[in-house]
Amino acid sequence: MNPNEDLQALESASFSDSSNSLLESCLSLGNENASTSNLVAPERHTHTHNNTSKLQDRLHTSWNKTEADKKLKDLGRKNKEVFDRLAEKKEYLDNLNKLKQSQLELLVAITASHDDKEIVVKLNQLGDMLRKL
């Protein structure tokens, strides 16, 4: 029997029936509903469908996560390359500033001193710095 028909049968039952017959009809309806699988099957189907969609979502998410991880690693590698180049340029600029400072010191030493040995030492230091560049 259909659950809607069961409900209609209960609604159309007259109150003049004895309480025992009403109770028996309610119990029989409960037994029929408990024995039918119509109410259980949709839940199982829905549950299976939900599990399938959850699995699909997880697979989609893991695929996106894998792609995102690859892109993130690639971006990290590129950033590291940029930072390495910046560090090299900073080191180069630091060395260039040291060279300028040495040039100034050399000019001061040359103008302040008439000692050829001191001038030669400063020129050698300047040459060493130029070779490092």
C-alpha positions in Angstrom: 0.0 0.0 0.0 1.2 3.5 -0.8 2.0 5.7 2.3 -0.3 8.4 1.0 -3.2 5.9 0.7 -2.4 4.8 4.3 -2.6 8.4 5.5 -5.9 8.8 3.7 -7.3 5.6 5.2 -6.4 6.9 8.7 -7.9 10.3 8.0 -11.1 8.7 6.7 -11.5 6.3 9.6 -14.5 7.3 11.7 -14.1 8.0 15.3 -17.1 5.7 16.1 -14.7 2.7 15.6 -13.5 1.3 18.8 -10.1 2.4 20.0 -8.7 -1.2 19.6 -9.5 -1.3 15.9 -7.9 2.2 15.4 -4.9 1.0 17.3 -4.7 -2.2 15.2 -4.9 -0.2 11.9 -2.2 2.1 13.1 0.0 -0.9 14.0 -0.6 -2.6 10.7 0.3 0.6 8.9 3.5 0.8 10.9 4.3 -2.8 10.1 3.6 -2.3 6.4 5.8 0.8 6.3 8.6 -1.0 8.1 8.5 -3.9 5.8 8.6 -1.9 2.6 11.9 -0.7 1.2 10.5 2.3 -0.7 11.5 4.6 2.1 14.9 3.1 2.6 16.0 2.8 -1.0 15.9 6.6 -1.8 18.1 7.3 1.3 20.6 4.7 0.1 20.6 6.1 -3.4 20.9 9.7 -2.1 23.7 8.5 0.3 25.5 6.8 -2.5 25.0 9.8 -4.8 26.3 12.1 -2.0 29.4 9.8 -1.5 30.0 9.9 -5.3 29.7 13.6 -5.5 32.0 14.0 -2.4 34.5 11.7 -4.1 34.3 13.7 -7.3 34.7 16.9 -5.3 37.8 15.4 -3.6 39.3 14.3 -6.8 38.6 17.6 -8.4 40.1 19.4 -5.4 43.1 17.1 -5.3 43.6 17.8 -9.0 43.4 21.5 -8.5 45.7 21.2 -5.5 48.2 19.3 -7.5 48.1 21.9 -10.3 48.3 24.7 -7.7 51.3 23.0 -6.0 53.0 22.8 -9.4 52.3 26.4 -10.1 53.4 27.4 -6.6 56.7 25.5 -6.9 57.3 27.0 -10.3 56.6 30.5 -8.9 58.9 29.8 -6.0 61.7 28.7 -8.3 61.2 31.8 -10.4 61.2 34.0 -7.3 64.4 32.3 -6.1 66.1 33.0 -9.4 65.0 36.7 -9.2 66.2 37.0 -5.6 69.5 35.4 -6.6 70.0 37.8 -9.4 69.1 40.7 -7.1 71.7 39.4 -4.5 74.3 39.3 -7.3 73.5 42.8 -8.4 73.6 44.0 -4.8 77.0 42.4 -4.3 78.1 44.0 -7.5 76.9 47.4 -6.4 78.5 46.9 -3.0 81.8 46.1 -4.7 81.4 49.1 -7.0 80.9 51.4 -4.0 84.0 49.9 -2.3 85.9 50.6 -5.5 84.7 54.2 -5.6 85.8 54.5 -1.9 89.2 53.1 -2.8 89.5 55.5 -5.7 88.8 58.4 -3.4 91.3 57.0 -0.8 93.9 56.6 -3.6 93.4 60.1 -4.8 93.8 61.4 -1.2 96.9 59.3 -0.7 98.4 60.4 -3.9 97.8 64.1 -3.2 98.8 63.8 0.4 102.0 61.8 0.0 105.0 62.0 -2.1 106.0 58.4 -1.2 105.9 56.3 -4.3 105.6 53.0 -2.3 102.4 54.1 -0.7 101.0 55.1 -4.1 102.0 51.7 -5.5 100.3 49.9 -2.6 97.1 51.8 -3.2 97.2 51.1 -6.9 97.7 47.4 -6.2 94.6 47.4 -3.9 92.6 49.2 -6.6 93.8 46.6 -9.2 92.7 43.7 -6.8 89.3 45.2 -6.4 88.9 45.6 -10.2 89.8 41.9 -10.7 87.1 40.9 -8.2 84.5 42.6 -10.3 
